[in-house]
Amino acid sequence: MKLSVVSPIYKGEKYLVELVERIESTILKITDDYEIILVDDASPDKSWQILKENFSTKKNIKGIKLSRNFGQHNAITAGLDHVSGDYVVVIDCDLQDTPEEIENLYHEIIKGFDIVYARRSIRNDNFFQRMFSFIFYRVLAYLTGFNHDEKIANFGIYRKNVIASVVIMRESIRFLPTMLHWVGFNSTQLDVVHNSREDSSSYNFKKRLNLALDVILCYSEKPLRLIVKLGLLISVASLFVTIFYFIKWINGNIVVIGYSSLIISIWFLSGVIILILGILGLYLGKVFRDVQNRPIYIVKETLND
C-alpha cells in the first residue's frame, strides 16, 4: 500500500521543513511506501529554494514549480496529476491542517470508505472568514443542490479511484470540494483539530468573491433559471399594473400619465436588463475560457520527479 500526500505551496517558506517532518513522522506509523508532492504555485517567497536545499536528496519528496500563480485548486490538480499512491491526502501548507490527523483519517478510510473529509469541528479562523464561508456554502448549496459543510475544506484522504475520477475533469474552473461531491462515491467525515494561522491568509475578500463567483458559474445553471422566473414575474406584474391604469383611465381618473412612474419604470427595467445581460455575459465568458482549452497549469521545474 502506497500513500501520497499533496500540498499546494504559497508563501510557505517558514512552514515547509516542519510540514514535511510532521507528515513523514505520521506516515511512517502507517507505511514506509509513500510520496509527498509539494506544488509551488509561483510563491513570491523562497519556498522553492527551501525545497531544493532541504529535500533534493530525498526521493520520497517531490516538488513541482508552476510557471506562474494559477491558484490553489489548480496547484492541487497539478499534484493530483502526479500521484501514484493507493490513498491520497490533500493538505494545506500553513499547518492549520494538523499533519498528525493523517493517521486518524487513514484508519477511518480503511473501514471501507472511498472519501474521508476532515471536518474542522472548531475553526480557528477570524469572524470574517467563518462568516464568508458560511454564506458562500449556503448560496452554493442553494444554486447547485450540493449540501456542503462549511467546516470542510481540502483536507482529507481519498482512494485512488476517486482521484482518478477527479483528474479527468479538466474544466478551467477548479474547486476540489465541489468536484469531489460531483463524482460521488462512499464518503464520511471525521472531526479533526484545526490550528490558528500565524499570519494573515493570502485569500483576501476579492479572491474569495471571485472564487465564489467562478464556482457558482461552473457548477450551476440556476442563475439562468432565476432570470427566467424574474422575467415572468415582471411580465405578470406589468400586466396587472396595465389593467389597473386602464381601469382608472376608463373611469376618467387619469388625464396625464405620471412622470415619476415613467422614470421609475425606465430605470427599473433598464437595471433588470443590464443584470440579465451581465449574467449571460459571465456564462458566455466561462464557455469561451473552456473552448480555448488552455492547460490548467504549466510546470516550470520539478524536483525528484
Number of C-alpha atoms within 10 A of each C-alpha: 10 14 23 25 25 27 26 26 26 24 19 22 19 14 14 21 15 13 20 20 12 15 19 21 12 17 22 12 9 16 12 13 13 21 22 22 26 28 30 32 28 22 19 14 13 14 24 26 10 16 20 16 10 12 17 15 11 12 12 18 21 22 25 27 23 21 14 15 17 14 18 21 18 24 30 26 23 26 24 24 14 14 20 14 17 15 24 26 23 23 25 22 25 24 19 18 24 19 24 16 19 24 15 14 23 20 12 18 23 12 8 10 15 21 26 23 22 26 22 22 13 12 19 15 16 11 10 10 16 15 12 16 19 16 12 20 18 16 15 21 17 13 17 18 12 15 14 17 16 18 18 19 21 20 25 23 27 24 20 20 12 19 22 13 14 18 14 9 12 14 17 20 19 22 21 18 16 18 15 18 14 13 12 12 13 11 15 13 17 17 16 21 17 20 16 13 13 9 7 9 11 10 12 10 12 9 12 16 14 11 18 19 14 18 17 19 21 18 18 16 13 15 17 15 11 13 16 13 12 14 15 12 12 14 12 12 11 13 11 12 11 12 11 11 14 14 12 13 14 9 9 9 11 13 8 7 10 9 8 9 9 11 10 11 12 11 11 11 12 12 12 15 12 11 13 18 12 12 15 15 12 14 18 12 13 17 14 11 14 15 11 9 11 12 11 17 18 17 15 12 13 16 19 15 12
